[in-house]
Amino acid sequence: MARDPAGARNAEEAVISELVERLRSRDWRLTAQRRVVAEVLAGEHVHLSAEAVYDRARRILPEISLATVYNTLNELVAMGEVLEISTGEGPKRYDPNTTVAHHHLYCVGCGGLRDVSPEGLDTLSLSADERHGFELVGVDIVFRGRCPQCQAPATAGAHAVTSESGSA
C-alpha cells in the first residue's frame, strides 16, 4: 500500500496547528524557539528525549540552545501539554499525546516506545489499605516486552531504535 506523502504532511500540520493553538489559547508566549520545540514534538507515537528534540530543533533553528529545549520541555510538562515518560532505562522521553488517555509499550531490546490503550484498565483500582492514605491523581503504566524485530533471531540486536526515533 503506497503512502500518501501529502496526506501525511497535512496530518502532521494539523497536529502542529492543534498543539500551537492549544498553547496560544493558554496565552503562552510562542517564541521562535518554543514553536520549533512544539513542531519537533508533533506526530503519532513521538517519544523523544530532550537531546533528540534538541538535535531536530537545531536542523530548523540552528541557534537554539540545549538549555532552551530543556526549559521549554519543563514548561510544557508543567502545563500538562507534554507527558514526561520514564521507562526506568535511558533518558526521559517526552510525549505530546495528552488529549487521549493512553499508556506505553516499551521494547527492552531496542528502546522503542509506543502509545497503547489496553483493555480493562477502567476497572483497575487500589483498596483503601493499599492506598496508604494517598489521594490518587493518576495511573501511568509501561508494558515491557520485545518488539517483533528484537524477537527475530536473525536480526536480534541488528536494529536499534534510538531516543531520536522514539518508536519501533
C-alpha positions as MATLAB code, in Angstrom:
seq = 'MARDPAGARNAEEAVISELVERLRSRDWRLTAQRRVVAEVLAGEHVHLSAEAVYDRARRILPEISLATVYNTLNELVAMGEVLEISTGEGPKRYDPNTTVAHHHLYCVGCGGLRDVSPEGLDTLSLSADERHGFELVGVDIVFRGRCPQCQAPATAGAHAVTSESGSA';
ca = [
       0.000    0.000    0.000;
       1.519    3.310   -1.085;
       1.817    6.111    1.419;
       0.279    9.468    0.675;
       3.042   11.978    1.484;
       0.664   14.922    1.082;
      -1.840   13.280    3.427;
       0.853   12.542    5.987;
       2.124   16.124    5.720;
      -1.407   17.504    6.163;
      -1.999   15.281    9.206;
       1.307   16.434   10.750;
       0.458   20.083   10.032;
      -2.914   19.560   11.721;
      -1.168   18.180   14.816;
       1.277   21.096   14.798;
      -1.574   23.544   14.425;
      -3.532   21.848   17.203;
      -0.622   21.985   19.663;
       0.252   25.564   18.717;
      -3.401   26.582   19.078;
      -3.620   24.900   22.494;
      -0.522   26.815   23.567;
      -1.874   30.094   22.196;
      -5.207   29.557   23.949;
      -3.268   29.377   27.204;
      -1.633   32.734   26.396;
       1.763   31.060   26.279;
       4.284   33.342   24.627;
       5.188   31.417   21.483;
       8.746   32.472   20.627;
      10.533   31.023   17.616;
      12.412   28.627   19.900;
       9.284   27.412   21.699;
       7.436   26.971   18.414;
      10.272   24.838   16.991;
      10.231   22.589   20.071;
       6.446   22.189   19.684;
       6.830   21.395   15.973;
       9.520   18.768   16.632;
       7.171   17.011   19.070;
       4.313   16.739   16.557;
       3.200   13.358   15.230;
       1.968    9.940   16.304;
       3.984    7.776   18.691;
       6.516   10.555   19.260;
       8.580    9.889   22.379;
      11.765   11.880   22.026;
      14.473   12.511   24.590;
      15.447   16.133   25.257;
      18.652   15.557   23.286;
      16.698   14.229   20.297;
      14.346   17.245   20.476;
      17.433   19.464   20.527;
      19.016   17.687   17.518;
      15.840   18.014   15.453;
      15.197   21.591   16.571;
      18.729   22.630   15.537;
      18.002   21.429   11.997;
      15.201   24.008   11.870;
      16.649   26.732   14.089;
      20.436   26.293   14.406;
      20.814   28.925   17.140;
      18.538   27.142   19.638;
      20.324   26.052   22.826;
      20.003   22.810   24.758;
      19.064   24.849   27.855;
      16.163   26.427   25.946;
      14.965   22.976   24.870;
      15.075   21.690   28.466;
      13.346   24.827   29.792;
      10.636   24.603   27.126;
      10.049   20.893   27.758;
       9.826   21.520   31.511;
       7.272   24.282   30.931;
       5.218   22.085   28.579;
       5.227   19.272   31.153;
       4.218   21.673   33.958;
       1.376   22.966   31.759;
       0.180   19.420   31.037;
       0.770   19.814   27.299;
       3.517   17.152   27.196;
       3.940   13.997   29.259;
       7.329   13.099   30.709;
       7.828    9.342   30.362;
      10.382    7.338   32.288;
      10.880    3.715   31.287;
      13.427    3.127   34.036;
      16.157    2.831   31.402;
      17.828    5.631   29.472;
      16.779    9.268   29.360;
      13.274   10.545   29.996;
      11.119   10.832   26.909;
       8.525   13.460   26.060;
       5.083   12.569   24.700;
       2.863   15.276   23.171;
      -0.193   12.989   23.179;
      -2.058   14.494   26.142;
      -5.564   14.645   24.679;
      -6.175   10.874   24.540;
      -5.768    8.710   27.650;
      -3.169    6.034   26.967;
      -0.275    4.046   28.373;
       3.004    2.869   26.870;
       4.602   -0.270   25.438;
       8.396   -0.331   25.760;
      10.812   -2.642   23.938;
      13.553   -3.755   26.321;
      15.692   -4.723   23.336;
      15.840   -1.558   21.262;
      14.131    1.079   23.405;
      11.141    1.564   21.100;
       8.167    3.190   22.812;
       4.558    3.103   21.570;
       1.274    4.538   22.781;
      -1.257    1.828   23.678;
      -4.809    1.770   25.001;
      -5.144   -1.539   26.836;
      -8.478   -3.089   27.728;
      -9.637   -3.481   31.312;
      -7.799   -0.589   32.904;
     -11.036    1.251   33.662;
     -11.626   -1.274   36.464;
      -8.093   -1.054   37.880;
      -8.141    0.238   41.442;
      -6.446    0.102   44.834;
      -8.201   -0.744   48.060;
      -8.153    1.874   50.816;
      -5.478   -0.169   52.627;
      -3.272   -0.282   49.536;
      -3.577    3.489   49.027;
      -1.909    4.132   52.421;
      -3.773    7.435   52.745;
      -2.787    8.661   49.280;
      -5.233   10.617   47.149;
      -4.887    9.033   43.705;
      -4.414   11.516   40.878;
      -3.457    9.237   38.011;
      -2.122    5.926   36.743;
       0.878    5.527   34.438;
       1.541    2.054   33.106;
       4.504    0.962   30.995;
       4.228   -2.508   29.482;
       7.616   -4.066   28.723;
       8.468   -6.621   26.091;
      10.379   -7.239   22.872;
       9.232   -5.804   19.552;
       8.984   -8.145   16.524;
      12.398   -7.059   15.214;
      14.075   -7.799   18.562;
      12.342  -11.195   18.762;
      13.652  -12.345   15.379;
      16.803  -14.470   15.911;
      18.476  -13.378   12.668;
      18.078   -9.696   13.442;
      18.296   -9.720   17.233;
      20.195   -6.615   18.160;
      20.655   -5.686   14.488;
      18.145   -2.872   14.577;
      18.181   -0.090   17.069;
      15.571    2.467   17.912;
      17.295    5.447   19.391;
      15.778    8.113   21.552;
      15.682   10.191   18.372;
      13.223    7.978   16.518;
      11.345    7.089   19.667;
       9.274    4.223   18.313;
       9.614    0.801   16.828;
];
